[in-house]
Amino acid sequence: MDAEGMRQRVEQLKRQHKAVAKRVSELVLQKHPDYAQELQRVMQLQRSLLEAFKISKAARMSLRTAAHTNLHSSIKVLLCRRRQHRLQSLEATLGQTRALCNADKRLKDLLEEENFAAAIQLCQECQKAAALPMYRGLACVKELAAKLQDTVVMTEESLDQAILLGKSQSAFDQLHMHFTSTLHNAAFQIVLGYTQLGSSTTAENFQRQQYQQLCSQLPPELYLPCLSDLCKSVWEILKNFYQVLQYHHANNASSASTGPDQQQQQQLSSSAAAYLTQKLAQAPGKLWQDVQSKIRIYLQSAAAPACTESS
């Protein structure tokens, strides 16, 4: 390349540089407001950070000064609060302990009033309370727990005496009613089960029916199995009833063989003994009549549909 060509090349490069410089200058001037705004934000952020640093430094110095100045008083406040909490817990424990001690007197009053249900409930509540961990180190609560155990034994003895002696008349009547009710319920449930087994009707419809109606709806193929279960259930009830009668006979005989002092506390009064003897003689016959009634209704009601179908 000669000198003229080189000169032309240099001139061309100069023109290109001038054009590029002009374009760059235009872009710089165009973006200058954004640059100035961003620079302002950076400077503001720098000032904010500096202010936050000063505040944080001052706060830390204040905390350090307060820690050194108020440490002793703060510890005293915490110790007083802890002592107050312990005293409150001790006060509550003492109040509950006092209530447990008063419950022993209340139990004796309930036993004298023969309110055995309330006495047993109160005794169980006191035993649960005495077994709590907060009372394990208290000697008075241990003594109270031992007294409560003695009170439980005394309550059981008083309850047995009231049921078997003082209230033997009503107790035996209730016992007979219990066996009668058990007989009715057992017979109904057995027949109900077999009737539902052989029918597609819903159970609610059978629950509302009487014993005789259930027997009449019993399927013929279930007649003998149902009768067998019914007799077994009746036999168990009669056996239990016989054992109860044997117990009462034996208890009445043993009471008659005790000494004069024991008879004064344990033996039935003459009227109660006569009443009990009369009931013991009449009870088997009454229960056997109920048994016969249930079996007779079953045989008559359940056999009628079968005879009708066969004829």
C-alpha positions as CSV (number, residue, x, y, z in Angstrom):
1,M,0.0,0.0,0.0
2,D,1.4,3.4,-1.0
3,A,1.4,6.7,1.0
4,E,-1.8,8.0,-0.6
5,G,-3.7,4.8,0.2
6,M,-2.5,5.0,3.8
7,R,-3.6,8.6,4.1
8,Q,-7.1,7.8,2.8
9,R,-7.3,4.9,5.3
10,V,-6.4,7.2,8.2
11,E,-9.0,9.7,7.1
12,Q,-11.6,7.0,6.9
13,L,-10.8,5.8,10.4
14,K,-10.9,9.3,11.7
15,R,-14.4,9.8,10.3
16,Q,-15.6,6.5,11.8
17,H,-14.1,7.5,15.2
18,K,-15.8,10.8,15.1
19,A,-19.1,9.2,14.3
20,V,-18.7,6.6,17.1
21,A,-17.7,9.3,19.6
22,K,-20.7,11.4,18.6
23,R,-23.1,8.5,19.1
24,V,-21.5,7.6,22.4
25,S,-21.9,11.2,23.5
26,E,-25.5,11.2,22.5
27,L,-26.2,8.0,24.5
28,V,-24.4,9.4,27.5
29,L,-26.4,12.6,27.4
30,Q,-29.6,10.5,26.9
31,K,-29.0,8.3,30.0
32,H,-27.6,11.1,32.2
33,P,-30.9,11.7,34.1
34,D,-31.2,8.0,34.9
35,Y,-27.6,7.9,36.0
36,A,-28.0,11.0,38.2
37,Q,-31.2,9.5,39.8
38,E,-29.5,6.2,40.5
39,L,-26.5,7.9,41.9
40,Q,-28.8,9.9,44.2
41,R,-30.4,6.7,45.4
42,V,-27.0,5.1,46.1
43,M,-25.9,8.1,48.1
44,Q,-29.2,8.1,50.1
45,L,-28.8,4.4,50.8
46,Q,-25.3,5.1,52.0
47,R,-26.5,7.8,54.4
48,S,-29.3,5.5,55.7
49,L,-26.8,2.7,56.3
50,L,-24.5,5.1,58.1
51,E,-27.4,6.3,60.3
52,A,-28.5,2.8,61.0
53,F,-25.0,1.8,62.0
54,K,-24.9,4.8,64.4
55,I,-28.2,3.9,66.0
56,S,-27.2,0.2,66.3
57,K,-23.9,1.2,67.9
58,A,-25.6,3.5,70.3
59,A,-28.2,0.8,71.2
60,R,-25.6,-1.8,71.9
61,M,-23.7,0.6,74.1
62,S,-26.9,1.5,76.0
63,L,-27.7,-2.2,76.4
64,R,-24.2,-2.9,77.7
65,T,-24.5,0.0,80.2
66,A,-27.9,-1.2,81.3
67,A,-26.7,-4.8,81.7
68,H,-23.9,-3.6,84.0
69,T,-26.1,-1.1,85.8
70,N,-29.4,-3.1,86.3
71,L,-28.1,-6.7,86.5
72,H,-28.3,-7.0,90.3
73,S,-31.8,-5.5,90.4
74,S,-33.0,-7.7,87.6
75,I,-31.8,-10.8,89.4
76,K,-33.5,-9.7,92.6
77,V,-36.8,-9.3,90.6
78,L,-36.5,-12.7,89.1
79,L,-35.7,-14.3,92.5
80,C,-38.7,-12.6,94.1
81,R,-40.9,-13.8,91.3
82,R,-39.7,-17.3,91.6
83,R,-40.2,-17.2,95.4
84,Q,-43.7,-15.9,94.9
85,H,-44.5,-18.7,92.5
86,R,-43.3,-21.3,95.0
87,L,-45.3,-19.7,97.8
88,Q,-48.4,-19.7,95.6
89,S,-47.9,-23.4,94.8
90,L,-47.3,-24.1,98.5
91,E,-50.5,-22.3,99.4
92,A,-52.5,-24.2,96.9
93,T,-51.0,-27.5,98.1
94,L,-51.8,-26.6,101.7
95,G,-55.3,-25.7,100.8
96,Q,-55.9,-29.0,99.1
97,T,-54.3,-30.8,102.0
98,R,-56.6,-29.1,104.4
99,A,-59.5,-30.1,102.2
100,L,-58.3,-33.7,102.2
101,C,-58.1,-33.7,106.0
102,N,-61.6,-32.2,106.3
103,A,-62.8,-34.9,103.9
104,D,-62.1,-37.6,106.5
105,K,-64.6,-36.0,108.9
106,R,-67.1,-35.6,106.0
107,L,-66.7,-39.3,105.2
108,K,-67.5,-40.3,108.8
109,D,-70.6,-38.1,108.7
110,L,-71.8,-39.7,105.4
111,L,-71.3,-43.1,106.9
112,E,-73.4,-42.1,110.0
113,E,-76.1,-40.9,107.6
114,E,-75.8,-44.2,105.6
115,N,-75.2,-42.2,102.5
116,F,-72.9,-44.9,101.1
117,A,-72.9,-43.8,97.5
118,A,-71.6,-40.3,98.3
119,A,-69.1,-41.7,100.8
120,I,-67.7,-44.1,98.3
121,Q,-67.4,-41.4,95.6
122,L,-65.8,-38.9,98.1
123,C,-63.4,-41.6,99.2
124,Q,-62.3,-42.5,95.7
125,E,-61.8,-38.8,94.9
126,C,-59.6,-38.4,98.0
127,Q,-57.6,-41.4,97.2
128,K,-56.9,-40.2,93.7
129,A,-55.9,-36.8,95.1
130,A,-53.6,-38.3,97.7
131,A,-51.8,-40.3,95.0
132,L,-50.7,-37.1,93.1
133,P,-46.9,-36.5,92.9
134,M,-47.2,-33.2,94.8
135,Y,-48.3,-35.0,98.0
136,R,-45.6,-37.8,98.0
137,G,-43.3,-35.9,100.4
138,L,-46.0,-35.0,102.9
139,A,-46.3,-37.2,106.0
140,C,-49.8,-36.0,106.8
141,V,-51.0,-37.1,103.4
142,K,-49.5,-40.5,103.9
143,E,-51.3,-40.8,107.2
144,L,-54.5,-39.6,105.6
145,A,-54.1,-42.2,102.8
146,A,-53.9,-44.9,105.4
147,K,-57.0,-43.5,107.2
148,L,-58.8,-43.5,103.8
149,Q,-58.0,-47.1,103.3
150,D,-59.4,-47.9,106.7
151,T,-62.5,-45.8,105.9
152,V,-62.9,-47.8,102.7
153,V,-63.0,-51.1,104.7
154,M,-65.4,-49.5,107.2
155,T,-67.6,-48.3,104.4
156,E,-67.7,-51.7,102.8
157,E,-68.6,-53.3,106.1
158,S,-71.3,-50.7,106.8
159,L,-72.7,-51.2,103.3
160,D,-72.8,-54.9,103.7
161,Q,-74.5,-54.6,107.0
162,A,-77.0,-52.2,105.7
163,I,-77.8,-54.3,102.6
164,L,-77.8,-57.7,104.3
165,L,-79.3,-56.7,107.6
166,G,-80.9,-53.3,108.0
167,K,-82.3,-53.2,104.5
168,S,-82.7,-56.9,103.8
169,Q,-86.4,-56.7,103.0
170,S,-86.1,-54.1,100.2
171,A,-82.8,-55.7,99.0
172,F,-84.4,-59.2,98.6
173,D,-87.5,-57.6,96.8
174,Q,-85.1,-55.9,94.4
175,L,-83.2,-59.1,93.9
176,H,-86.3,-61.0,93.0
177,M,-87.3,-58.2,90.6
178,H,-83.9,-58.3,89.0
179,F,-84.2,-62.1,88.3
180,T,-87.7,-61.6,86.9
181,S,-86.5,-58.8,84.7
182,T,-83.5,-60.8,83.6
183,L,-85.8,-63.7,82.7
184,H,-88.0,-61.5,80.5
185,N,-85.1,-59.8,78.8
186,A,-83.3,-63.1,78.1
187,A,-86.4,-64.7,76.6
188,F,-87.1,-61.7,74.5
189,Q,-83.6,-61.3,73.1
190,I,-83.3,-65.0,72.2
191,V,-86.6,-65.1,70.3
192,L,-85.8,-61.8,68.7
193,G,-82.5,-63.0,67.5
194,Y,-83.9,-66.1,65.9
195,T,-86.9,-64.2,64.4
196,Q,-84.5,-61.7,62.8
197,L,-82.3,-64.6,61.5
198,G,-85.2,-66.1,59.6
199,S,-86.8,-62.9,58.3
200,S,-85.9,-60.1,55.9
201,T,-87.7,-57.5,57.9
202,T,-85.7,-54.7,59.5
203,A,-84.7,-55.1,63.1
204,E,-86.6,-51.9,64.2
205,N,-89.9,-53.5,63.4
206,F,-89.2,-56.5,65.6
207,Q,-87.9,-54.4,68.5
208,R,-91.3,-52.7,68.9
209,Q,-93.2,-56.0,69.0
210,Q,-94.2,-58.0,72.1
211,Y,-92.8,-61.4,73.1
212,Q,-95.9,-63.3,71.9
213,Q,-95.8,-61.6,68.5
214,L,-92.2,-62.5,68.0
215,C,-92.9,-66.1,68.9
216,S,-95.7,-66.3,66.3
217,Q,-93.4,-65.0,63.6
218,L,-90.6,-67.5,64.3
219,P,-89.8,-69.6,61.2
220,P,-90.6,-73.3,61.6
221,E,-87.1,-74.5,60.9
222,L,-85.7,-72.4,63.8
223,Y,-88.4,-73.6,66.2
224,L,-86.3,-76.3,68.0
225,P,-82.9,-74.4,68.1
226,C,-84.6,-71.4,69.5
227,L,-86.4,-73.5,72.1
228,S,-83.1,-75.2,73.1
229,D,-81.4,-71.9,73.6
230,L,-84.3,-70.5,75.5
231,C,-84.3,-73.5,77.9
232,K,-80.6,-73.2,78.4
233,S,-80.9,-69.5,79.3
234,V,-83.8,-70.2,81.7
235,W,-81.8,-73.0,83.3
236,E,-78.8,-70.7,84.0
237,I,-81.1,-68.1,85.5
238,L,-82.8,-70.7,87.8
239,K,-79.4,-72.1,88.8
240,N,-78.1,-68.7,89.8
241,F,-81.4,-67.9,91.7
242,Y,-81.0,-71.2,93.5
243,Q,-77.5,-70.4,94.5
244,V,-78.6,-67.0,95.9
245,L,-81.3,-68.7,97.9
246,Q,-78.7,-71.1,99.3
247,Y,-76.6,-68.2,100.3
248,H,-79.4,-66.5,102.1
249,H,-80.4,-69.7,103.9
250,A,-76.8,-70.3,105.0
251,N,-76.4,-66.7,106.1
252,N,-79.6,-66.8,108.1
253,A,-78.4,-70.0,109.8
254,S,-75.0,-68.7,110.6
255,S,-76.5,-65.5,112.1
256,A,-78.6,-67.6,114.5
257,S,-75.4,-69.4,115.8
258,T,-73.5,-66.3,116.8
259,G,-72.9,-65.0,120.3
260,P,-75.2,-62.5,122.1
261,D,-72.9,-59.5,121.3
262,Q,-72.5,-60.3,117.7
263,Q,-76.2,-61.0,117.4
264,Q,-77.0,-57.5,118.6
265,Q,-74.9,-56.0,115.7
266,Q,-75.4,-58.6,112.9
267,Q,-78.6,-60.5,113.4
268,L,-81.8,-59.4,111.6
269,S,-84.6,-58.1,113.6
270,S,-87.4,-60.5,114.3
271,S,-89.8,-58.9,111.8
272,A,-87.1,-58.7,109.1
273,A,-86.1,-62.3,109.7
274,A,-89.7,-63.5,109.5
275,Y,-90.2,-61.5,106.3
276,L,-87.1,-62.9,104.7
277,T,-88.0,-66.4,105.6
278,Q,-91.4,-66.0,104.0
279,K,-89.9,-64.5,100.9
280,L,-87.4,-67.3,100.6
281,A,-90.2,-69.8,100.7
282,Q,-92.3,-67.9,98.1
283,A,-89.6,-66.8,95.7
284,P,-89.0,-70.1,93.9
285,G,-92.7,-70.6,93.2
286,K,-93.1,-67.0,91.8
287,L,-90.0,-67.3,89.5
288,W,-91.1,-70.7,88.3
289,Q,-94.5,-69.3,87.4
290,D,-92.7,-66.7,85.2
291,V,-90.6,-69.4,83.6
292,Q,-93.7,-71.5,82.9
293,S,-95.4,-68.5,81.4
294,K,-92.6,-67.7,79.0
295,I,-92.3,-71.3,77.8
296,R,-96.1,-71.7,77.5
297,I,-96.4,-68.6,75.4
298,Y,-93.5,-69.8,73.2
299,L,-95.0,-73.2,72.7
300,Q,-98.5,-71.9,72.0
301,S,-97.5,-68.9,69.8
302,A,-94.7,-70.6,67.9
303,A,-96.5,-73.9,67.3
304,A,-99.7,-72.3,65.9
305,P,-98.2,-71.1,62.6
306,A,-96.4,-74.4,62.1
307,C,-99.7,-76.3,62.7
308,T,-101.5,-74.0,60.3
309,E,-98.9,-74.5,57.5
310,S,-98.9,-78.3,58.0
311,S,-102.8,-78.5,57.8
